[in-house]
Amino acid sequence: MSSQTRTLQLDTPGQRLDKVLTEQLADLSRTQIQRLLKEEQILVNGRPAKANLKLEGGEQVTITLPEPEETELLPEEIPLDIRYEDDDMLVINKPAGMVVHPAVGHSSGTLVNAVLAHCPDLPGIGGEKRPGIVHRLDKETSGLIVVAKNEAALRHLQANSQT
């Protein structure tokens, strides 16, 4: 099994490492980041770091990611509470208890599986694992989630959702 290494330069003094990584690494879930920290696959200035590390600013963070497991995204006819839809995006009211995208232990029954059934052209928009997903909500969190239906909308929505 091969791995991939990413290096980030952080300038976020006073913030916790795990929170900054969750915000900056949209392709990794909070759970994945916590696991990588526990397995000492995230180094800050060359040393293993704890999740609650308060950053001082100017840290170099090296993240070693294992080779991704192959997960085939399949459309599933799951009812969606669509609050808004146009040619570029969907706004869906995600219920608590629903996982947003497939991951280990949750290969089906996710919001992404449902959206793929609703929008068959979505695969490939924003990456294979999270097609069209602009932001995330935790499994137990209910609320509105935005899904882009094309690359231009995804870039625009992600740029405008940054804080």
Backbone as a printed PyTorch tensor [residue, N CA C, xyz], in Angstrom:
tensor([[[  0.8460,  -1.1820,   0.0000],
         [  0.0000,   0.0000,   0.0000],
         [  0.8850,   1.2370,   0.0000]],

        [[  0.6690,   2.1400,  -0.9310],
         [  1.4520,   3.3650,  -0.9760],
         [  0.6960,   4.4750,  -0.2560]],

        [[  1.4050,   5.5690,  -0.0180],
         [  0.7770,   6.6880,   0.6750],
         [  1.0600,   7.9780,  -0.0740]],

        [[  0.3530,   9.0040,   0.3150],
         [  0.5070,  10.3290,  -0.2760],
         [  0.8490,  11.2820,   0.8650]],

        [[  1.7530,  12.2160,   0.6030],
         [  2.1350,  13.1920,   1.6220],
         [  1.7380,  14.5830,   1.1650]],

        [[  1.1420,  15.3290,   2.0790],
         [  0.7890,  16.7300,   1.8280],
         [  1.5120,  17.5900,   2.8540]],

        [[  1.9240,  18.7590,   2.4310],
         [  2.5610,  19.7060,   3.3430],
         [  1.8020,  21.0220,   3.2800]],

        [[  1.4780,  21.5410,   4.4620],
         [  0.7660,  22.8140,   4.5720],
         [  1.5750,  23.7710,   5.4240]],

        [[  1.5060,  25.0320,   5.1110],
         [  2.0820,  26.0940,   5.9320],
         [  0.8900,  26.7730,   6.5960]],

        [[  0.8190,  26.7400,   7.9240],
         [ -0.3230,  27.3200,   8.6290],
         [  0.0620,  28.6290,   9.2980]],

        [[ -0.7900,  29.6050,   9.1590],
         [ -0.6030,  30.8810,   9.8480],
         [ -1.9180,  31.2300,  10.5380]],

        [[ -2.2530,  30.4200,  11.5290],
         [ -3.5230,  30.5600,  12.2420],
         [ -3.2720,  30.5410,  13.7480]],

        [[ -2.5770,  31.5500,  14.2690],
         [ -2.2410,  31.5510,  15.6900],
         [ -3.4800,  31.5240,  16.5830]],

        [[ -3.3600,  30.7440,  17.6730],
         [ -4.4210,  30.6640,  18.6630],
         [ -5.4980,  29.6460,  18.3630]],

        [[ -5.4780,  29.0510,  17.1670],
         [ -6.5010,  28.0740,  16.8140],
         [ -5.9920,  26.6560,  17.0460]],

        [[ -6.9300,  25.7340,  17.2690],
         [ -6.5780,  24.3270,  17.4600],
         [ -6.2420,  23.6830,  16.1210]],

        [[ -5.2410,  22.8230,  16.1440],
         [ -4.7940,  22.1360,  14.9310],
         [ -5.9310,  21.3720,  14.2660]],

        [[ -6.6700,  20.5580,  15.0210],
         [ -7.7130,  19.7290,  14.4120],
         [ -8.7910,  20.5690,  13.7380]],

        [[ -9.1400,  21.7040,  14.3310],
         [-10.1710,  22.5590,  13.7310],
         [ -9.6680,  23.2060,  12.4420]],

        [[ -8.4220,  23.6560,  12.4400],
         [ -7.8530,  24.2750,  11.2390],
         [ -7.7680,  23.2420,  10.1120]],

        [[ -7.3180,  22.0380,  10.4280],
         [ -7.2020,  21.0040,   9.3940],
         [ -8.5710,  20.6180,   8.8420]],

        [[ -9.5770,  20.5370,   9.7070],
         [-10.9250,  20.2090,   9.2490],
         [-11.4350,  21.2620,   8.2750]],

        [[-11.1230,  22.5340,   8.5470],
         [-11.5590,  23.6180,   7.6580],
         [-10.7780,  23.6280,   6.3450]],

        [[ -9.4820,  23.3460,   6.4090],
         [ -8.6370,  23.4870,   5.2210],
         [ -8.5840,  22.2420,   4.3440]],

        [[ -8.9220,  21.0980,   4.8870],
         [ -8.8430,  19.8490,   4.1200],
         [-10.2510,  19.3170,   3.8800]],

        [[-10.9420,  19.9130,   2.9350],
         [-12.3440,  19.5760,   2.6880],
         [-12.5390,  18.1260,   2.2460]],

        [[-11.5010,  17.5000,   1.7130],
         [-11.6450,  16.1230,   1.2530],
         [-11.4660,  15.1010,   2.3680]],

        [[-11.1230,  15.5620,   3.5840],
         [-10.9850,  14.6620,   4.7270],
         [-12.0440,  14.9930,   5.7670]],

        [[-12.6410,  13.9700,   6.3340],
         [-13.6230,  14.1950,   7.3880],
         [-12.9010,  14.4750,   8.7070]],

        [[-13.6250,  15.0190,   9.6590],
         [-13.0690,  15.2630,  10.9910],
         [-12.5790,  13.9410,  11.6070]],

        [[-13.3510,  12.8720,  11.3980],
         [-12.9690,  11.5580,  11.9240],
         [-11.6590,  11.0800,  11.3040]],

        [[-11.4840,  11.2780,  10.0040],
         [-10.2400,  10.8720,   9.3480],
         [ -9.0580,  11.6680,   9.8980]],

        [[ -9.2450,  12.9630,  10.1150],
         [ -8.1710,  13.7970,  10.6650],
         [ -7.8210,  13.3300,  12.0700]],

        [[ -8.8180,  13.0400,  12.8950],
         [ -8.5660,  12.5520,  14.2570],
         [ -7.7840,  11.2300,  14.2200]],

        [[ -8.1700,  10.3350,  13.2900],
         [ -7.4730,   9.0490,  13.1810],
         [ -6.0200,   9.2530,  12.7650]],

        [[ -5.7840,  10.1400,  11.7950],
         [ -4.4140,  10.4150,  11.3490],
         [ -3.5780,  11.0100,  12.4790]],

        [[ -4.1740,  11.8750,  13.2820],
         [ -3.4570,  12.4360,  14.4390],
         [ -3.1070,  11.3280,  15.4310]],

        [[ -4.0670,  10.4680,  15.7300],
         [ -3.8490,   9.3740,  16.6840],
         [ -2.7610,   8.4150,  16.1870]],

        [[ -2.7280,   8.1910,  14.8830],
         [ -1.7380,   7.2860,  14.2850],
         [ -0.4110,   7.9850,  13.9900]],

        [[ -0.2740,   9.2320,  14.4480],
         [  0.9440,  10.0350,  14.2730],
         [  1.3220,  10.2110,  12.8030]],

        [[  0.2990,  10.3560,  11.9630],
         [  0.5100,  10.5950,  10.5400],
         [  0.4340,  12.0810,  10.2030]],

        [[  0.2210,  12.9030,  11.2320],
         [  0.2350,  14.3580,  11.0650],
         [  1.3420,  14.9030,  11.9480]],

        [[  2.3190,  15.5380,  11.3010],
         [  3.4610,  16.1040,  12.0110],
         [  3.4070,  17.6230,  11.9170]],

        [[  3.7170,  18.2750,  13.0210],
         [  3.8320,  19.7310,  13.0450],
         [  5.2910,  20.0410,  13.3220]],

        [[  5.9110,  20.7310,  12.3730],
         [  7.3400,  21.0350,  12.4540],
         [  8.1580,  19.7690,  12.7270]],

        [[  7.7550,  18.6720,  12.0510],
         [  8.5030,  17.4250,  12.1210],
         [  8.1980,  16.5270,  13.3040]],

        [[  7.2640,  16.9230,  14.1750],
         [  6.9480,  16.1130,  15.3600],
         [  5.4690,  15.7300,  15.3770]],

        [[  5.1610,  14.5190,  15.8830],
         [  3.7520,  14.1300,  16.0000],
         [  2.9860,  15.1600,  16.8350]],

        [[  1.7540,  15.4220,  16.4430],
         [  0.9640,  16.4630,  17.1030],
         [ -0.3160,  15.8910,  17.6930]],

        [[ -0.8160,  16.5620,  18.7020],
         [ -2.1040,  16.2300,  19.3170],
         [ -3.1790,  17.1150,  18.6820]],

        [[ -4.4020,  16.6250,  18.6930],
         [ -5.5190,  17.3530,  18.0900],
         [ -5.7180,  18.7270,  18.7080]],

        [[ -5.5000,  18.8260,  20.0200],
         [ -5.7870,  20.0760,  20.7230],
         [ -4.6170,  21.0550,  20.7300]],

        [[ -3.5930,  20.7940,  19.9160],
         [ -2.4420,  21.6930,  19.8410],
         [ -2.8940,  23.0890,  19.4280]],

        [[ -2.5460,  24.0900,  20.2320],
         [ -2.8280,  25.4890,  19.8780],
         [ -1.6970,  25.9740,  18.9770]],

        [[ -2.0640,  26.4530,  17.8230],
         [ -1.0720,  26.9000,  16.8490],
         [ -0.5410,  28.2840,  17.2080]],

        [[  0.7310,  28.4820,  16.9070],
         [  1.3690,  29.7760,  17.1720],
         [  1.4500,  30.6200,  15.9080]],

        [[  1.3980,  29.9720,  14.7620],
         [  1.5280,  30.6480,  13.4710],
         [  2.8560,  30.2840,  12.8400]],

        [[  2.8380,  30.0110,  11.5480],
         [  4.0530,  29.6660,  10.8290],
         [  4.4330,  28.1980,  10.8980]],

        [[  3.5430,  27.3460,  11.4120],
         [  3.8610,  25.9210,  11.4970],
         [  3.8240,  25.2570,  10.1250]],

        [[  4.7100,  24.2750,   9.9620],
         [  4.6750,  23.4230,   8.7750],
         [  4.0380,  22.1110,   9.2030]],

        [[  2.9750,  21.7340,   8.5080],
         [  2.2460,  20.5160,   8.8350],
         [  2.4280,  19.5270,   7.6900]],

        [[  2.8660,  18.3240,   8.0320],
         [  3.0380,  17.2570,   7.0500],
         [  2.0260,  16.1680,   7.3730]],

        [[  1.2410,  15.8070,   6.3820],
         [  0.1890,  14.8120,   6.5600],
         [  0.4810,  13.6470,   5.6330]],

        [[  0.5650,  12.4480,   6.1930],
         [  0.7620,  11.2420,   5.4010],
         [ -0.5730,  10.5210,   5.3170]],

        [[ -1.0850,  10.4260,   4.1040],
         [ -2.3810,   9.7970,   3.8670],
         [ -2.1770,   8.4100,   3.2830]],

        [[ -2.8900,   7.4100,   3.8020],
         [ -2.8010,   6.0870,   3.1880],
         [ -3.4670,   6.1140,   1.8180]],

        [[ -3.1240,   5.1410,   1.0050],
         [ -3.7580,   5.0360,  -0.3060],
         [ -5.2600,   4.8880,  -0.1070]],

        [[ -6.0540,   5.6750,  -0.8180],
         [ -7.5030,   5.6090,  -0.6180],
         [ -8.0720,   4.2590,  -1.0180]],

        [[ -9.0640,   3.8290,  -0.2440],
         [ -9.7640,   2.5960,  -0.5840],
         [-10.7320,   2.8980,  -1.7240]],

        [[-10.8690,   1.9440,  -2.6040],
         [-11.7930,   2.1240,  -3.7180],
         [-13.2270,   1.9930,  -3.2080]],

        [[-14.0050,   3.0160,  -3.4050],
         [-15.4120,   3.0070,  -3.0400],
         [-16.1970,   3.4240,  -4.2670]],

        [[-17.0170,   2.5400,  -4.7460],
         [-17.8240,   2.8680,  -5.9130],
         [-19.0790,   3.5900,  -5.4520]],

        [[-19.3070,   4.7600,  -6.0160],
         [-20.5000,   5.5280,  -5.6780],
         [-21.6500,   5.0580,  -6.5530]],

        [[-22.6910,   4.6010,  -5.9170],
         [-23.8440,   4.1100,  -6.6560],
         [-25.0730,   4.9510,  -6.3430]],

        [[-25.8530,   5.2930,  -7.3590],
         [-27.0950,   6.0210,  -7.1040],
         [-28.0660,   5.1510,  -6.3110]],

        [[-28.7670,   5.7720,  -5.3780],
         [-29.7950,   5.0730,  -4.6050],
         [-31.0250,   5.9610,  -4.5300]],

        [[-32.1650,   5.3610,  -4.7420],
         [-33.4250,   6.1090,  -4.6680],
         [-33.7870,   6.3230,  -3.2000]],

        [[-33.2510,   7.3870,  -2.6390],
         [-33.5270,   7.7730,  -1.2560],
         [-34.2360,   9.1210,  -1.3290]],

        [[-35.3700,   9.2720,  -0.6670],
         [-36.0790,  10.5610,  -0.7340],
         [-35.2120,  11.7120,  -0.2330]],

        [[-35.2460,  12.8130,  -0.9640],
         [-34.5190,  14.0290,  -0.5940],
         [-35.5150,  15.1440,  -0.3040]],

        [[-35.2420,  15.9120,   0.7310],
         [-36.0430,  17.0930,   1.0550],
         [-35.3800,  18.2870,   0.3700]],

        [[-35.6960,  18.4750,  -0.9150],
         [-35.0790,  19.5360,  -1.7140],
         [-35.8120,  20.8430,  -1.4430]],

        [[-35.0480,  21.8270,  -0.9670],
         [-35.6250,  23.1310,  -0.6480],
         [-35.4690,  24.1200,  -1.7990]],

        [[-34.4770,  23.8910,  -2.6630],
         [-34.2500,  24.7680,  -3.8130],
         [-33.4720,  23.9830,  -4.8580]],

        [[-33.7900,  24.2300,  -6.1310],
         [-33.0230,  23.6130,  -7.2120],
         [-33.0870,  24.4960,  -8.4470]],

        [[-31.9310,  24.6470,  -9.0990],
         [-31.8760,  25.2820, -10.4100],
         [-30.8490,  24.5140, -11.2410]],

        [[-30.4130,  25.0710, -12.3660],
         [-29.4720,  24.3690, -13.2410],
         [-28.0930,  24.2000, -12.6180]],

        [[-27.7610,  25.0170, -11.6220],
         [-26.4200,  25.0240, -11.0510],
         [-26.2970,  24.3730,  -9.6810]],

        [[-27.3870,  24.3140,  -8.9290],
         [-27.2460,  23.8230,  -7.5600],
         [-28.5380,  23.2590,  -6.9950]],

        [[-28.3460,  22.5190,  -5.9060],
         [-29.4400,  21.9880,  -5.0930],
         [-29.2120,  22.4660,  -3.6670]],

        [[-30.2750,  22.7360,  -2.9460],
         [-30.1870,  22.9630,  -1.5080],
         [-31.0930,  21.9130,  -0.8830]],

        [[-30.4870,  21.0640,  -0.0610],
         [-31.1880,  19.9210,   0.5100],
         [-31.2090,  20.0530,   2.0230]],

        [[-32.3570,  19.7430,   2.6160],
         [-32.4610,  19.6940,   4.0670],
         [-32.0370,  18.2890,   4.5010]],

        [[-30.8060,  18.1750,   5.0220],
         [-30.2610,  16.8730,   5.4270],
         [-30.7760,  16.5170,   6.8180]],

        [[-31.3500,  15.3300,   6.9660],
         [-31.8020,  14.9290,   8.2980],
         [-30.6360,  14.4690,   9.1730]],

        [[-30.7850,  14.6170,  10.4720],
         [-29.7980,  14.0760,  11.4080],
         [-29.7480,  12.5630,  11.2210]],

        [[-28.5700,  11.9960,  11.3430],
         [-28.3970,  10.5560,  11.2020],
         [-27.9810,  10.1100,   9.8120]],

        [[-28.0220,  11.0070,   8.8400],
         [-27.6270,  10.6510,   7.4710],
         [-26.1860,  11.0890,   7.2290]],

        [[-25.3720,  10.1560,   6.7600],
         [-23.9880,  10.4470,   6.4040],
         [-23.9940,  11.1790,   5.0600]],

        [[-23.1230,  12.1800,   4.9090],
         [-23.1060,  12.9640,   3.6720],
         [-22.4920,  12.1840,   2.5190]],

        [[-21.3090,  11.5910,   2.7200],
         [-20.6570,  10.8880,   1.6140],
         [-20.1500,   9.5290,   2.0720]],

        [[-20.0790,   8.5600,   1.1510],
         [-19.6060,   7.2330,   1.5130],
         [-18.1970,   7.2610,   2.0910]],

        [[-17.9860,   6.4340,   3.0860],
         [-16.6860,   6.2670,   3.7300],
         [-16.6750,   4.8620,   4.3140]],

        [[-15.5760,   4.4980,   4.9220],
         [-15.4770,   3.1790,   5.5360],
         [-16.6260,   3.0140,   6.5260]],

        [[-17.3740,   1.9430,   6.3750],
         [-18.5010,   1.6740,   7.2560],
         [-19.8060,   2.3000,   6.7980]],

        [[-19.7560,   3.1620,   5.8010],
         [-20.9580,   3.8270,   5.2840],
         [-20.8620,   3.8950,   3.7640]],

        [[-20.9910,   2.7550,   3.1090],
         [-20.8300,   2.7370,   1.6540],
         [-22.1320,   2.9970,   0.9150]],

        [[-23.2510,   2.9840,   1.6310],
         [-24.5380,   3.2330,   0.9810],
         [-25.4480,   3.9870,   1.9420]],

        [[-26.5580,   4.4490,   1.4080],
         [-27.5230,   5.1670,   2.2330],
         [-27.1150,   6.5870,   2.5740]],

        [[-26.1650,   7.1330,   1.8150],
         [-25.6600,   8.4740,   2.1070],
         [-26.3770,   9.5220,   1.2560]],

        [[-26.1790,  10.7670,   1.6290],
         [-26.7320,  11.8730,   0.8560],
         [-26.1890,  11.8440,  -0.5760]],

        [[-24.9010,  11.5650,  -0.7330],
         [-24.3060,  11.4990,  -2.0730],
         [-24.9830,  10.4110,  -2.9060]],

        [[-25.2460,   9.2450,  -2.3200],
         [-25.9400,   8.1910,  -3.0620],
         [-27.3060,   8.6760,  -3.5480]],

        [[-28.0270,   9.3870,  -2.6860],
         [-29.3480,   9.9070,  -3.0470],
         [-29.2450,  10.9790,  -4.1270]],

        [[-28.2680,  11.8720,  -3.9900],
         [-28.0970,  12.9510,  -4.9700],
         [-27.7180,  12.3770,  -6.3360]],

        [[-26.9120,  11.3280,  -6.3610],
         [-26.5350,  10.7090,  -7.6390],
         [-27.7500,  10.1480,  -8.3740]],

        [[-28.7310,   9.6440,  -7.6340],
         [-29.9580,   9.1590,  -8.2720],
         [-30.7760,  10.3300,  -8.8180]],

        [[-30.7410,  11.4550,  -8.1090],
         [-31.4990,  12.6410,  -8.5260],
         [-30.8100,  13.3720,  -9.6860]],

        [[-29.4860,  13.3940,  -9.6820],
         [-28.6850,  14.1020, -10.6990],
         [-27.6680,  13.1330, -11.2980]],

        [[-28.0420,  12.3500, -12.2850],
         [-27.1430,  11.3330, -12.8330],
         [-25.8440,  11.8780, -13.4270]],

        [[-25.8010,  13.1640, -13.7900],
         [-24.5930,  13.7410, -14.3870],
         [-23.5910,  14.2310, -13.3520]],

        [[-23.8680,  14.0410, -12.0890],
         [-23.0400,  14.6040, -11.0290],
         [-21.6670,  13.9590, -10.8550]],

        [[-21.4650,  12.6650, -11.1000],
         [-20.1460,  12.0820, -10.8360],
         [-19.0320,  12.8680, -11.5070]],

        [[-17.9590,  13.0750, -10.7680],
         [-16.8110,  13.7850, -11.3010],
         [-16.7920,  15.2610, -10.9640]],

        [[-17.8990,  15.8270, -10.5230],
         [-17.9190,  17.2460, -10.1610],
         [-17.3720,  17.3750,  -8.7460]],

        [[-16.1870,  17.9720,  -8.6290],
         [-15.5920,  18.1780,  -7.3150],
         [-14.8700,  16.9660,  -6.7700]],

        [[-14.6700,  15.9560,  -7.5750],
         [-13.9590,  14.7680,  -7.1140],
         [-14.9030,  13.5830,  -7.0220]],

        [[-14.3270,  12.4100,  -7.0890],
         [-15.1230,  11.1940,  -7.1440],
         [-15.7990,  10.8540,  -5.8250]],

        [[-15.1870,  11.1890,  -4.6860],
         [-15.7430,  10.7750,  -3.4020],
         [-16.8520,  11.6920,  -2.9020]],

        [[-16.7810,  12.9580,  -3.2620],
         [-17.7620,  13.9240,  -2.7690],
         [-18.3090,  14.7560,  -3.9180]],

        [[-18.9060,  14.1260,  -4.9130],
         [-19.3260,  14.8680,  -6.0990],
         [-20.3240,  15.9750,  -5.7790]],

        [[-19.9280,  17.2070,  -6.1200],
         [-20.8090,  18.3480,  -5.9750],
         [-20.9690,  18.9080,  -4.5760]],

        [[-20.4350,  18.2440,  -3.5780],
         [-20.6350,  18.6780,  -2.1920],
         [-19.8280,  19.9470,  -1.9370]],

        [[-20.5180,  21.0110,  -1.5380],
         [-19.8800,  22.3080,  -1.3120],
         [-19.3320,  22.4000,   0.1060]],

        [[-20.0560,  21.8880,   1.0660],
         [-19.6360,  21.9240,   2.4740],
         [-20.1610,  20.6650,   3.1350]],

        [[-19.8010,  20.4470,   4.3700],
         [-20.2350,  19.2160,   5.0160],
         [-21.0210,  19.5120,   6.2820]],

        [[-21.8050,  18.5370,   6.6580],
         [-22.4810,  18.5340,   7.9490],
         [-22.1920,  17.1810,   8.5760]],

        [[-21.9540,  17.1660,   9.8620],
         [-21.7180,  15.9070,  10.5570],
         [-22.9510,  15.0110,  10.4590]],

        [[-22.7330,  13.7190,  10.6450],
         [-23.8070,  12.7380,  10.5310],
         [-25.0020,  13.1040,  11.4020]],

        [[-24.7680,  13.4710,  12.6390],
         [-25.8670,  13.7400,  13.5690],
         [-26.3990,  15.1660,  13.4860]],

        [[-25.9140,  15.9490,  12.5370],
         [-26.3670,  17.3300,  12.3760],
         [-27.3780,  17.4150,  11.2430]],

        [[-28.5080,  18.0440,  11.5170],
         [-29.4770,  18.3000,  10.4560],
         [-29.2660,  19.7220,   9.9570]],

        [[-29.7050,  19.9870,   8.7420],
         [-29.5890,  21.3430,   8.2210],
         [-29.4680,  21.3580,   6.7170]],

        [[-29.3560,  22.5570,   6.1880],
         [-29.2780,  22.7330,   4.7420],
         [-27.8610,  22.4680,   4.2490]],

        [[-27.7800,  21.7180,   3.1730],
         [-26.4890,  21.4340,   2.5520],
         [-26.6070,  21.7780,   1.0650]],

        [[-25.5640,  22.4020,   0.5460],
         [-25.5590,  22.8700,  -0.8400],
         [-24.7740,  21.8820,  -1.6990]],

        [[-25.3430,  21.5450,  -2.8510],
         [-24.7070,  20.6320,  -3.8030],
         [-24.6310,  21.3440,  -5.1510]],

        [[-23.4200,  21.4700,  -5.6800],
         [-23.2290,  22.0810,  -6.9960],
         [-23.5010,  21.0440,  -8.0760]],

        [[-24.0910,  21.4820,  -9.1670],
         [-24.4160,  20.5720, -10.2590],
         [-23.4450,  20.6780, -11.4300]],

        [[-22.4500,  21.5780, -11.3250],
         [-21.4110,  21.6840, -12.3480],
         [-20.1570,  22.2810, -11.7100]],

        [[-19.0280,  22.1550, -12.4040],
         [-17.7360,  22.6010, -11.8510],
         [-17.7020,  24.1010, -11.5780]],

        [[-18.2490,  24.9090, -12.4870],
         [-18.2260,  26.3650, -12.2920],
         [-19.0040,  26.7450, -11.0360]],

        [[-20.1580,  26.1430, -10.8500],
         [-20.9560,  26.4260,  -9.6500],
         [-20.2220,  25.9660,  -8.3990]],

        [[-19.5600,  24.8160,  -8.4690],
         [-18.8230,  24.3130,  -7.3090],
         [-17.7250,  25.2910,  -6.9050]],

        [[-16.9350,  25.7370,  -7.8640],
         [-15.8560,  26.6950,  -7.5530],
         [-16.4220,  27.9800,  -6.9620]],

        [[-17.4800,  28.5040,  -7.5660],
         [-18.0950,  29.7480,  -7.0960],
         [-18.6570,  29.5800,  -5.6790]],

        [[-19.3930,  28.5060,  -5.4540],
         [-20.0060,  28.2890,  -4.1430],
         [-18.9590,  28.0390,  -3.0660]],

        [[-17.9170,  27.2680,  -3.3710],
         [-16.8650,  27.0260,  -2.3830],
         [-16.1210,  28.3130,  -2.0550]],

        [[-15.8340,  29.1190,  -3.0630],
         [-15.1250,  30.3790,  -2.8190],
         [-15.9550,  31.3080,  -1.9420]],

        [[-17.2560,  31.2950,  -2.1260],
         [-18.1200,  32.1840,  -1.3570],
         [-18.5260,  31.6160,  -0.0080]],

        [[-18.2060,  30.3530,   0.2550],
         [-18.5390,  29.7900,   1.5660],
         [-17.3450,  29.8190,   2.5090]],

        [[-16.1780,  30.2500,   2.0320],
         [-14.9890,  30.3670,   2.8810],
         [-15.1660,  31.5400,   3.8240]],

        [[-14.6920,  31.3500,   5.0580],
         [-14.7890,  32.4470,   6.0340],
         [-13.4620,  33.0900,   6.2560]]])
